[in-house]
């Protein structure tokens, strides 16, 4: 009986306390999820689409300027690099020098294999002079009238290494290099009166008739081959060729050309490195490196200006948005929104605005670069870092630009914001 009375007395109080606790829990602001944050942050963009579009367009123009400048400059630089590469900026040659006694030195038979072991060397080829051998159109020409044509043994990868091309016919390969077949330099073909290669065209080299397999265009990087008759290494062995290379051509990474040059002599002839002559790097390499540094400085400067302009635009738009939406801020605060939620709303709006401008600017800049490069007949080159960096930098600047307006909006009290006309 006593226990039942006590239960009847305590139960209403406990129920009242529970209802008050539940009401307090219901009045406590709920944390916003990621989806809610994005939806709330996009309110300002949806309610003012024209302003949002124009604001994003201003940011996009800045990012498009940066991307297009980087892309056009990179495309132009790639075209310049191609032109400088054609000048042999990374081509080095190794040739025998003279001994201390004044005699002509000789590269060892292992010189090519040793040079190929240098890590930065990307390509290597060689020619070997066939001594005491002349080239004639017919056997009726006196021996003294050589026309200055020299016979060389050549490796099959020679053209790729020196960047030469075939004007008529074809180049020596692994199969034809073993047979009496020759490829004439442009000047040699002119001196011999040969205009077209073919199986019916032959020249006398030494005492053997060689079929003219091809005729080269002028070799800008190896002009000594213009007046040469080139044949395969095995075919040259039938003449007075001893197998020693007389010129080794190497292609290296541009940045490693000085380092490769410093070790070429000792590598080609370890026993007598002083008897090796190594060509100096082309002056075009220095011009190429200087152009690269100038382009880099230009890109960084213009990119920084474009991003600064975009950041100022975002900050300006967000400050104006806070001033115009004081009533909205006050209403949300009176309905229970916390300062943190207000800050998140405006900061998210700034990030969304920046993201729209950044992505749109990257696409616009890519289109401008592609159109201009196509007009100039350049290869379109748009660095990935420019696209990704433009968008990421825009987001970072947008966050910094929207931070002050977001904090300012969160500090408005409900009464102050609602009382503002």
CORPEQUI-V835072 format. One record per residue. N is the residue number from 1. RES is the residue in three letters. SS is DSSP state (H for helix, E for strand, - for the rest). PSI is psi in whole degrees, 0 to 359 (NA if undefined). Layout:
n-><N	N>
res-><RES	RES>
ss-><SS	SS>
psi-><PSI	PSI>
//
This chain:
n-><1	2	3	4	5	6	7	8	9	10	11	12	13	14	15	16	17	18	19	20	21	22	23	24	25	26	27	28	29	30	31	32	33	34	35	36	37	38	39	40	41	42	43	44	45	46	47	48	49	50	51	52	53	54	55	56	57	58	59	60	61	62	63	64	65	66	67	68	69	70	71	72	73	74	75	76	77	78	79	80	81	82	83	84	85	86	87	88	89	90	91	92	93	94	95	96	97	98	99	100	101	102	103	104	105	106	107	108	109	110	111	112	113	114	115	116	117	118	119	120	121	122	123	124	125	126	127	128	129	130	131	132	133	134	135	136	137	138	139	140	141	142	143	144	145	146	147	148	149	150	151	152	153	154	155	156	157	158	159	160	161	162	163	164	165	166	167	168	169	170	171	172	173	174	175	176	177	178	179	180	181	182	183	184	185	186	187	188	189	190	191	192	193	194	195	196	197	198	199	200	201	202	203	204	205	206	207	208	209	210	211	212	213	214	215	216	217	218	219	220	221	222	223	224	225	226	227	228	229	230	231	232	233	234	235	236	237	238	239	240	241	242	243	244	245	246	247	248	249	250	251	252	253	254	255	256	257	258	259	260	261	262	263	264	265	266	267	268	269	270	271	272	273	274	275	276	277	278	279	280	281	282	283	284	285	286	287	288	289	290	291	292	293	294	295	296	297	298	299	300	301	302	303	304	305	306	307	308	309	310	311	312	313	314	315	316	317	318	319	320	321	322	323	324	325	326	327	328	329	330	331	332	333	334	335	336	337	338	339	340	341	342	343	344	345	346	347	348	349	350	351	352	353	354	355	356	357	358	359	360	361	362	363	364	365	366	367	368	369	370	371	372	373	374	375	376	377	378	379	380	381	382	383	384	385	386	387	388	389	390	391	392	393	394	395	396	397	398	399	400	401	402	403	404	405	406	407	408	409	410	411	412	413	414	415	416	417	418	419	420	421>
res-><UNK	UNK	UNK	UNK	UNK	UNK	UNK	UNK	UNK	UNK	UNK	UNK	UNK	UNK	UNK	UNK	UNK	UNK	UNK	UNK	UNK	UNK	UNK	UNK	UNK	UNK	UNK	UNK	UNK	UNK	UNK	UNK	UNK	UNK	UNK	UNK	UNK	UNK	UNK	UNK	UNK	UNK	UNK	UNK	UNK	UNK	UNK	UNK	UNK	UNK	UNK	UNK	UNK	UNK	UNK	UNK	UNK	UNK	UNK	UNK	UNK	UNK	UNK	UNK	UNK	UNK	UNK	UNK	UNK	UNK	UNK	UNK	UNK	UNK	UNK	UNK	UNK	UNK	UNK	UNK	UNK	UNK	UNK	UNK	UNK	UNK	UNK	UNK	UNK	UNK	UNK	UNK	UNK	UNK	UNK	UNK	UNK	UNK	UNK	UNK	UNK	UNK	UNK	UNK	UNK	UNK	UNK	UNK	UNK	UNK	UNK	UNK	UNK	UNK	UNK	UNK	UNK	UNK	UNK	UNK	UNK	UNK	UNK	UNK	UNK	UNK	UNK	UNK	UNK	UNK	UNK	UNK	UNK	UNK	UNK	UNK	UNK	UNK	UNK	UNK	UNK	UNK	UNK	UNK	UNK	UNK	UNK	UNK	UNK	UNK	UNK	UNK	UNK	UNK	UNK	UNK	UNK	UNK	UNK	UNK	UNK	UNK	UNK	UNK	UNK	UNK	UNK	UNK	UNK	UNK	UNK	UNK	UNK	UNK	UNK	UNK	UNK	UNK	UNK	UNK	UNK	UNK	UNK	UNK	UNK	UNK	UNK	UNK	UNK	UNK	UNK	UNK	UNK	UNK	UNK	UNK	UNK	UNK	UNK	UNK	UNK	UNK	UNK	UNK	UNK	UNK	UNK	UNK	UNK	UNK	UNK	UNK	UNK	UNK	UNK	UNK	UNK	UNK	UNK	UNK	UNK	UNK	UNK	UNK	UNK	UNK	UNK	UNK	UNK	UNK	UNK	UNK	UNK	UNK	UNK	UNK	UNK	UNK	UNK	UNK	UNK	UNK	UNK	UNK	UNK	UNK	UNK	UNK	UNK	UNK	UNK	UNK	UNK	UNK	UNK	UNK	UNK	UNK	UNK	UNK	UNK	UNK	UNK	UNK	UNK	UNK	UNK	UNK	UNK	UNK	UNK	UNK	UNK	UNK	UNK	UNK	UNK	UNK	UNK	UNK	UNK	UNK	UNK	UNK	UNK	UNK	UNK	UNK	UNK	UNK	UNK	UNK	UNK	UNK	UNK	UNK	UNK	UNK	UNK	UNK	UNK	UNK	UNK	UNK	UNK	UNK	UNK	UNK	UNK	UNK	UNK	UNK	UNK	UNK	UNK	UNK	UNK	UNK	UNK	UNK	UNK	UNK	UNK	UNK	UNK	UNK	UNK	UNK	UNK	UNK	UNK	UNK	UNK	UNK	UNK	UNK	UNK	UNK	UNK	UNK	UNK	UNK	UNK	UNK	UNK	UNK	UNK	UNK	UNK	UNK	UNK	UNK	UNK	UNK	UNK	UNK	UNK	UNK	UNK	UNK	UNK	UNK	UNK	UNK	UNK	UNK	UNK	UNK	UNK	UNK	UNK	UNK	UNK	UNK	UNK	UNK	UNK	UNK	UNK	UNK	UNK	UNK	UNK	UNK	UNK	UNK	UNK	UNK	UNK	UNK	UNK	UNK	UNK	UNK	UNK	UNK	UNK	UNK	UNK	UNK	UNK	UNK	UNK	UNK	UNK	UNK	UNK	UNK	UNK	UNK	UNK	UNK	UNK	UNK	UNK	UNK	UNK	UNK	UNK	UNK	UNK>
ss-><-	H	H	H	H	H	H	H	H	H	H	H	H	H	H	H	H	H	H	H	H	H	H	H	H	H	H	-	-	-	-	-	-	H	H	H	H	H	H	H	H	-	H	H	H	H	H	-	H	H	H	H	H	H	H	H	H	H	H	H	H	H	H	H	H	H	H	H	H	H	H	H	H	H	H	H	H	H	H	H	H	H	H	H	H	H	-	-	-	-	E	E	E	E	E	E	-	E	-	-	-	-	-	E	-	-	-	-	-	-	H	H	H	H	H	H	-	-	-	-	E	E	E	E	E	E	E	E	E	-	-	-	-	-	E	E	-	-	-	-	-	-	-	-	-	-	-	-	-	E	E	E	E	E	-	-	-	H	H	H	H	H	-	-	-	E	E	E	E	-	-	-	-	-	-	H	H	H	-	-	E	E	E	E	-	H	H	H	H	H	H	H	-	-	-	-	-	-	-	-	-	E	E	E	E	-	-	E	E	E	E	E	E	E	E	E	-	-	-	-	-	-	H	H	H	-	-	E	E	E	E	E	H	H	H	H	-	-	-	-	-	-	-	-	-	-	E	E	E	E	E	E	-	H	H	H	H	H	H	H	H	H	H	H	H	H	H	H	-	-	-	-	H	H	H	E	E	E	-	-	-	-	H	H	H	H	H	H	H	H	H	H	H	H	H	H	H	H	H	H	H	H	H	H	H	H	H	H	H	H	H	H	H	H	H	H	H	H	H	H	H	H	H	H	-	H	H	H	H	H	H	H	H	H	-	-	-	-	H	H	H	H	H	H	H	H	H	H	H	H	H	H	H	H	H	H	H	H	H	H	H	H	H	H	H	H	H	H	H	H	H	H	H	H	H	-	-	-	-	-	-	-	-	H	H	H	H	H	H	H	H	H	H	H	H	H	H	H	H	H	H	H	H	H	H	H	H	H	H	H	-	-	-	H	H	H	H	H	H	-	->
psi-><310	319	321	322	316	321	321	330	317	331	314	320	318	321	320	317	322	320	320	321	321	321	322	320	323	328	343	130	137	145	142	135	174	319	319	321	316	317	317	320	334	358	313	328	322	323	338	67	323	314	319	318	314	323	314	325	320	317	318	322	319	315	322	322	317	312	318	322	315	315	314	318	321	321	317	321	321	320	320	318	321	319	321	325	325	339	0	40	331	21	124	145	147	130	155	141	219	150	170	334	357	357	157	127	177	135	140	162	337	5	316	314	322	318	323	341	349	122	312	352	118	330	147	138	173	160	154	128	133	105	155	38	129	164	129	155	322	169	358	354	135	149	331	342	80	346	15	20	130	139	133	141	139	144	155	339	17	315	319	325	317	355	29	162	158	128	322	140	219	170	165	136	187	329	307	342	345	351	163	79	143	154	126	143	164	315	322	319	320	319	329	354	28	125	344	136	153	168	341	357	123	154	155	116	117	239	18	136	125	135	134	104	327	167	132	154	164	131	103	326	344	70	341	341	350	328	38	155	113	140	166	155	315	321	324	336	341	344	206	43	128	359	353	130	145	338	127	127	134	145	131	168	140	317	340	3	312	320	320	318	324	339	356	314	312	333	317	322	81	330	330	71	338	349	18	135	126	131	154	153	150	145	337	335	317	321	321	316	321	319	321	319	321	317	319	314	320	316	317	318	311	322	319	319	317	317	323	317	317	319	319	320	317	314	318	314	319	323	316	320	319	317	323	340	31	323	319	319	316	320	317	321	322	336	1	2	135	168	322	321	324	315	317	320	308	328	320	320	319	320	318	319	318	320	317	315	321	313	316	321	321	318	317	317	322	319	318	318	314	319	316	319	321	321	324	1	39	160	128	120	113	107	140	324	331	317	306	318	324	315	313	315	324	319	318	313	323	321	317	320	327	353	313	311	324	316	320	319	322	340	353	130	154	315	320	319	320	334	345	127	NA>
//
